[in-house]
Amino acid sequence: MSDKESLEVVEHAKEELSRFFKRYGFSPYEIQNFCKVSGQYNWKSFGYDDAPEKLKLISDTMGREKINPIIQCAINFLNIIKDHREKARYVENRTELQKAAEANKVWASSELNQLFPSRGWEVNCHKFNKPYVEKQTGRYTDVFNVDISIGWGVSVYEENIASVKAGDGERFVMSARKKNYARLAKDGIVAYDCQVLKVRNGEATMEDAWVLKYETPTDMILATHKEFSRAESLLNRRIKDTVVGELIDF
């Protein structure tokens, strides 16, 4: 069925459902309730105040079971409308995910190429990806496949921690979870529990590490290490060096 034909079916279902509500005396409240829990109308009694007038009349004069085919017809039209909305929402969500994935691939590729320009990087980003790196085989140069999750853009790139310098070289942050530590927060320091990528002797590997961040009005100071205490110590040294440097420049 084409999109045009699908829309025609939905418009027909809307018209028939509207006609049903009007013909059987549904109040605005009953219309809202029917759209939420239409299945209840296959068994509920219509002896209450403000019940749909015509359905109540049929139930009282001919029996409750006579209403079910009428109700089911309206439910079928309602389901057509709901199914169409779900499909439209799925397409919209998938489009947004695709946009996020493409943006993540561009950002991550740029960061990796700046950090490790002598290596090749092919970044993949999907909704359910787990951080992963693997060297491609059969290549004359070192090229690596890198998988990142769809949330990388928010949890890493937008936090400005994608690239971090460790004591022994650069790191690319594959994933990050922000931690709320009051002791650090009062000093303006943010901590992240991360998985990072490093390159050593032609091999790219991953490791768990801590990334700490401190922002000044003019600079952002980062540090990383596998041990929390050593990451904090490295950050404090860099904060001190930055402050001393600014004083000298002043």
N, C-alpha and C positions, 0 to 999 in steps of 0.2 A: 504494500500500500504506500503510495506517495505521500509526501508531507501535506500536499493540498487535499488529497482524499481524506487523510487522517483528521485534518482540521474540520472538514465538512461533516464527518461522523461526530466529532465532539460537539460542534455547533448544534447538530440535530439532537444529540443527547441532552444538551442544556435546554433546548426548547421544550422537549418532551418532559423533562423533569420539572421545569417551571410550570408547564401545563398541568402536570400531576398535582403539584402543591396547591395550585389555584382551584382545580376541580374538586379536590377532596377537603378543602377548607383548612389548610395548614396555616397556623399563625407563624410570625417571624421566629418565635422561640422554638416551635416544633420543627420548622425548616432547619434551623441550626442544629437541633438535637438529632434529627434524622441524618444529616450529613456526617455527624460524628459517630453515631451508633446505630446505623440503619438496621443491623441484624436484630436488634431488640424488637423491632416492629413486626417481626414474624411470629412473636409469641406474646407480646405485652397486651394487657387489657386496655380497652378504650373507654372505661367507665369513669375516668377522672375528668375534672373540670378542664375546659379549654382543649380537650382532645379534638383531633381533626373531625369536623362535623359529619362529613359523609361516611368516613370509615366507622365512626361510632354508630351511625344509623344502620349500616350494613351488618355490623356485628350484632346489634340488638335485634334486628329483624330476621336475619338469615343465618346467624351463627358466626363465631370467630374464625372458623377455618375457611370461610369464603373470602376472607380478606387477603390471605397469603399470596395468591397469584397476582393480585393487584400490587401488593407491596414488593414482590420479587421483581416485577417489571421495572418499578422505579429504582430498585437497588441495582439492577443491571445497567441502567442508564448512568447512575451515580458512579459505578465501578469503571465505566468507560472513561468518564471525566477524570477520575482519580488516577487511572493507569496512564493516561496521556500526560498528566501533570508530573507523575513520577519519572516518566521517560524524559520529559523536558528538563526536569531538575537534574537527572543523571547526566544528560548531555552538557548542561551548563557547568556542573561540578567537574566533569572530566575535562572540559575546556580550560577551566581555571587551574586544574592540576597540571595540565600540559604546559600552560604558560609558566607556572612556577618551576616545573622540571627543566624547561628550556633555559630559564633565567639562571637557575642553579648551576647548570652545566657550563654556561658561559662564565659565570663568576668563579666557579671552582677551577676551571681550566686556566683562566687568567692568573689566579693565585699560584697554582702549581707551576705554570710556565715561568713565572717571575722568581719563585723560590728555587726551582731546579731546572734551569734552562737547558741543560745538557741531556735531559731525559725527555721522552715523549709521553703524553698523557691523554688517555681517552676516558672521559668521564661519563658515567651512566647515572641517571637519577630517575627513580620510580617510587611510587607511594610506599611500597613495602620493602624497599631496599635496606639491607643492613650494611654498615660500613665494611668495605672490603677492598683489598688491593691484590693484584696478581700480575706477574710479568708475562707479557705475550711471548710465545715461543716462535721460532722460525724467523726472527727478525734480525737484521744486521745491527740495528741500534737498540738501545734499551727503551722499550715502550711498555707502559703499564696501564692496565684497566683499573679504574677506580670507581667504586660504587658508593654513592651517598644517598641519603633518604630525602624525601620531599620536604621534610622539615628543616633541612640543613640551612636554607636561606634565612629562616627566622632565628633558629637557635645558635647559628654560628656567624654567618655573614653579616646580618643586621646588628649583631653584638660586637662587630669589628674585632673578632678574634680568629679569623680564618688563618692568618699567618702569625706565628709566634717564634721568637728566637730563644732557644734553650741555651744552656751553658756550653753545649758541644755542637751547635748548629741549628739550622732552621727546622721548624715543624709545621705541618699542615694539619689543621684541626678537622677531623672527619665527622665528629659528633660532639655535642656538648649539652650538659644539663646544669643549669644555673643553681647554685646552692645559696641558701640564706643563712649566713653566719653573722650573728649580731656583732661579735667582736671585731670582725673585719669591716662590716657595714658602717660602723660608727667612724671608721677612718677613711671611708669612701672607697673601700676595696671590694671587688666582686670576685667570687670564686666560681669556677666551672669544673665539673667532673667530666673529663674528656677522653676520647680516643684520638690519638694523633698519628700522623704518618711521618716517618723520617727516611732519609736515603743515606745509606752507608755502603761503601764498596760496591756500588752498582746495583744494590738491592734496595727495594722499597718495602718497609715493614711497618706494622702498626703496634702501638703500645698504649696502655692506659696511662694517663697523666693528668696532673692538675694544671689548670691555666688560671692565673690571677691577673686582674685588670685594675688599673688606677688611672683616672682621668684628671688632667689639669686643664685650666682654661685654654692652654695652647698645645697640649700634647697628650698622647695616650701611652701609658707605660704597661707593658705586658711581660709576663714571665711564665715559664713552664718547667715542670720537673715531675718525675714519677712519684716522688715523695712530697707530701703537702708542705712539710716544714721547710724543705729545701727550696720549693717554689716560692714560699713566702719570704724566705731569706734573700733569694735572688731578686724578688720584686723590691724589697726594701732597699737593697743596694742600688738598684736602678733608679728608684725614687730619689735617693740621696744624691746620686751622681747628677741627675737631672736638675735638682734644686741647686746644687753647687755650681753647675754649668750656667744656669740662669743668673745666679748672683755674680759670677765672673763677667758674663756678657753685659750685665747691667752696669 
